[in-house]
């Protein structure tokens, strides 16, 4: 009797094993959703690392089938970019590069079907992360958290790139001992309008550097629409500021911080990336958000004399009082300030003097 049932028992066991591995394989497929959290903890130079969780943002990894181990990770934050995003991804995918790269889209609550095109099998290798109202800085930090490449390329969802742009920018950083590099940024609607990095004026308002340096040159600020940074440098300064609101000045703060921590940023004017300067913003951004982020920069990185200067010209904004109240009530921001001051190599006046920024004159 046992001999009669033995083949049936063996078949049933085999079916159970096959089913188990089939389900396991499906759990890693296109529709897998993994709930993850991003926590930012600044690094200190001492052996005893101060444990400080700055911010936690919940997000979902919707699709991730890319099995290659990339040299570079292209991180594209997106919010309501229904046509622009597809054009950008097509440009990134079609660009020829010797370095292997992955593309990570961080969709921050789009409501206009921005990511619907990703259902096409040709986009199977795109990594898609969904979050809601993480903001511009938060979305970029989330993308960096999941990136596997040694080089992080942060790009807007409305750009067009040339062939070998990844190769050339990585080579530029290596050859010139830089931690970050920006390409020349062309206006997508007018190629004659070109920016070669950015700087600040006397009230820390952003200004494009319009004169072509014609060679690899140090710049104060790498524009957030397209730039590359080593992952090591990105995390050595704590990434994008965790307390920034919605949108505004996140690339300025990161660049400022890189220089204070002893890193170098350069521009390669021979690599040209086209950027669409939109007439409408996908986020609901107020001057209060931008003023808050400006005050956040000053409070995080400036001595009291320079902090007072920023407060003096920021207080003219009608949102100043509420923005300043948020800054002063944020005890964690004070802790973060102390860590920044402890680990930086230069003070802020080094930056202003190096790039002849009139803020201190």
C-alpha angles and dihedrals in degrees: 000000000000090000088054094055097038097086090048091051091049091051091050091050091050091050091052091051093047091048091050094053092042091055091046091053091049091052088065095047135108096285098047112129118199120186109218138168131219117216124180120208117176116231121235128204093231124089091243105068114209107235108226122155106202105183139349121206123183117221142163129234100215101177133009118157097142107121099174119107101233131208090210136032118207110206116199117184113201140189121167098338096140098165101015096059095055092049090049094049091047090052092049093047095048096048112107116233135158091215114082114238142183127211120223120190117196107196108199102199102307115184099185101074091259093156100039092103089065089078087079110101091233088073095051093117094056114108110224123196122182125203136153127237095340088141129221097297094040094050091052092049090051091051091049090050091061096038117116099188125099089227123056119208112194113198137172118239092247108061140106122215134201129231117282093012090133092049093047096047093047090048089050092055093047096046095046098038092240129152095207137022135190129201124221108278116222124195103247091217095045120027091194091070106080134166125201100196129307142265140183131257125217093288095043094256113151120256130183119237100232102177114095108236089199091213140049104297137176114251132188099226132027109214112244093225090079132354141127129230132175113253089230092058093043093057095038088068096037099255122257115351109279096212100053116124124232101308142340140084096011092126090045093054093047092050093045090050093048092056092046090052092053101262127133129229122197138177126225104207092191094066108076124195120184117224130192110225100210124216093212129045120228091215125065096244125179129190083248090067092049093045089050091053092047091052088047090057092049095045092047099046113017137086116237096265093056092038089057090053091055092047090049096058095033094056090073089073114093090227093053098100096053092042093050091047090057090051095049094046093051104094092177089060089059089052089050091050090055091051092049092050091047095053104035121102100205133035121236094262089067088062095046093047095044093056096031093240107177094221091100098041 
